[in-house]
Amino acid sequence: MEHAEIARREPSSEASKQGSRKRLAAARPEVQDRARGLVSLAFEARRGVTKAHASRLFQRVAARSAQPLGKVRAELIPDSSWKRAGKTLGPQASQTAARLDHVLELAGRVWGNESDATEWLNNSHPELEGATPFSLLRTEAGGRAVEALLAALEFGFPV
């Protein structure tokens, strides 16, 4: 196949971007809000999540946990990283906090309220080999596993 024929069959980069924008504009408002929220979250994590924001996230999770707040936080962000950070967390801790923020939002949507969502995050799940969803948020791969499980629950797929 010649190069000119390939170029005719594949949309240009600009056309592809415009098509993506049109699809997003046609999407339901809550889908648009989620997409904007994820973009904002990504930029916040890149700049560094404030310790105050991260503290509020951990307080929300600890409210339904048997562990004290400090242990809940230390499960995802080690004490040494937490203490070393000034007002803003480092890159890795910021990514972890952003992941927790995103999963809290997803779980709240799936369970209908934050109380049930945080309870689910704090309890072991057979699909996660007995681990708690919260404990898997230490890594990006674990966060993706939790997101996939939440998507299956949200859309009624068997888990």
C-alpha positions in Angstrom: 0.0 0.0 0.0 1.4 3.4 -1.0 1.9 6.2 1.5 -0.7 8.4 -0.1 -3.3 5.7 0.2 -2.5 5.2 3.9 -2.7 9.0 4.5 -6.2 9.0 2.9 -7.4 6.2 5.2 -6.0 7.5 8.5 -7.4 10.7 10.0 -5.0 13.4 10.6 -3.9 14.2 14.1 -5.9 17.5 14.0 -9.0 15.7 12.7 -8.6 13.1 15.4 -8.4 15.7 18.1 -11.5 17.5 16.8 -13.4 14.2 16.7 -12.4 13.5 20.3 -13.6 17.0 21.3 -16.9 16.5 19.5 -17.4 13.1 21.3 -16.7 14.6 24.6 -19.0 17.5 24.0 -21.8 15.1 23.0 -21.2 13.0 26.2 -23.4 13.2 29.2 -22.5 16.1 31.6 -21.3 13.8 34.3 -18.9 12.1 31.9 -17.5 15.5 31.0 -17.2 16.4 34.6 -15.3 13.2 35.4 -12.9 13.8 32.5 -12.3 17.3 33.6 -11.8 16.1 37.2 -9.2 13.5 36.1 -7.3 16.1 34.1 -7.3 18.5 37.1 -6.2 15.7 39.4 -3.4 14.8 37.1 -2.1 18.4 37.1 -2.5 18.7 40.8 -0.4 15.5 41.3 2.2 16.9 39.0 2.5 20.1 40.9 2.3 18.3 44.2 -0.6 17.5 46.4 -0.7 19.6 49.6 -0.4 17.7 52.9 -3.6 19.4 54.0 -5.5 17.9 51.1 -4.0 14.5 51.6 -4.8 14.6 55.3 -8.4 15.2 54.5 -8.4 12.2 52.2 -6.9 9.9 54.8 -9.4 11.2 57.5 -12.3 10.2 55.2 -10.9 6.7 54.9 -9.9 6.4 58.5 -13.5 7.3 59.6 -14.6 3.8 58.6 -11.4 1.9 59.5 -10.4 0.0 62.6 -6.9 1.5 62.4 -6.0 5.0 63.7 -5.5 7.8 61.2 -1.7 7.7 61.3 -1.6 3.9 60.5 -4.1 4.4 57.6 -1.9 7.2 56.1 1.3 5.2 56.7 -0.1 2.3 54.8 0.1 4.3 51.6 2.6 7.0 52.4 5.5 6.0 54.7 6.1 8.1 57.8 9.5 9.2 56.5 8.1 10.6 53.3 5.3 12.3 55.2 7.6 13.9 57.7 10.2 14.9 55.0 7.6 16.7 52.9 7.0 20.4 53.6 3.5 21.7 52.8 3.5 19.8 49.5 4.0 16.0 49.1 6.7 14.7 46.8 6.0 13.3 43.4 5.4 9.7 44.4 3.3 10.5 47.5 1.3 13.1 45.4 0.5 10.4 42.8 -0.6 8.1 45.6 -2.9 10.8 47.1 -4.3 11.6 43.6 -5.0 7.9 43.1 -6.8 7.7 46.5 -8.8 10.8 45.6 -9.9 9.3 42.3 -10.8 5.9 43.8 -12.8 7.6 46.6 -14.8 9.4 44.0 -15.4 6.2 41.9 -16.3 4.2 45.0 -18.7 6.9 46.2 -20.5 6.8 42.9 -20.7 3.0 42.9 -21.9 2.7 46.5 -24.0 5.8 46.5 -22.4 7.4 49.6 -19.0 7.9 51.0 -19.6 6.0 54.2 -20.3 2.7 52.3 -17.5 3.5 49.8 -14.9 3.9 52.6 -16.2 0.8 54.3 -15.7 -1.1 51.1 -12.2 0.3 50.7 -11.3 -0.9 54.2 -12.5 -4.5 53.9 -10.8 -7.4 52.1 -12.2 -8.5 48.8 -12.0 -12.0 47.2 -11.4 -10.5 43.7 -8.3 -8.8 45.1 -7.0 -12.0 46.6 -8.2 -11.0 50.0 -6.4 -7.6 50.1 -8.3 -4.5 50.9 -8.9 -2.1 48.0 -7.2 0.6 50.0 -4.0 -1.3 50.5 -3.6 -1.8 46.7 -3.6 1.9 46.1 0.1 2.1 47.0 0.9 1.3 43.4 -0.5 2.3 40.0 -1.1 -1.3 39.1 -3.0 -1.9 42.3 -5.0 1.3 41.7 -5.9 0.1 38.3 -7.0 -3.3 39.7 -9.3 -1.4 42.2 -10.6 0.8 39.4 -11.4 -2.2 37.2 -13.3 -3.9 40.1 -15.3 -0.7 40.7 -16.1 -0.5 37.0 -17.3 -4.1 37.1 -19.5 -3.3 40.1 -20.8 -0.1 38.6 -21.8 -1.7 35.3 -23.1 -5.0 36.7 -20.4 -7.3 35.4 -19.8 -10.4 37.4 -17.0 -10.1 40.0 
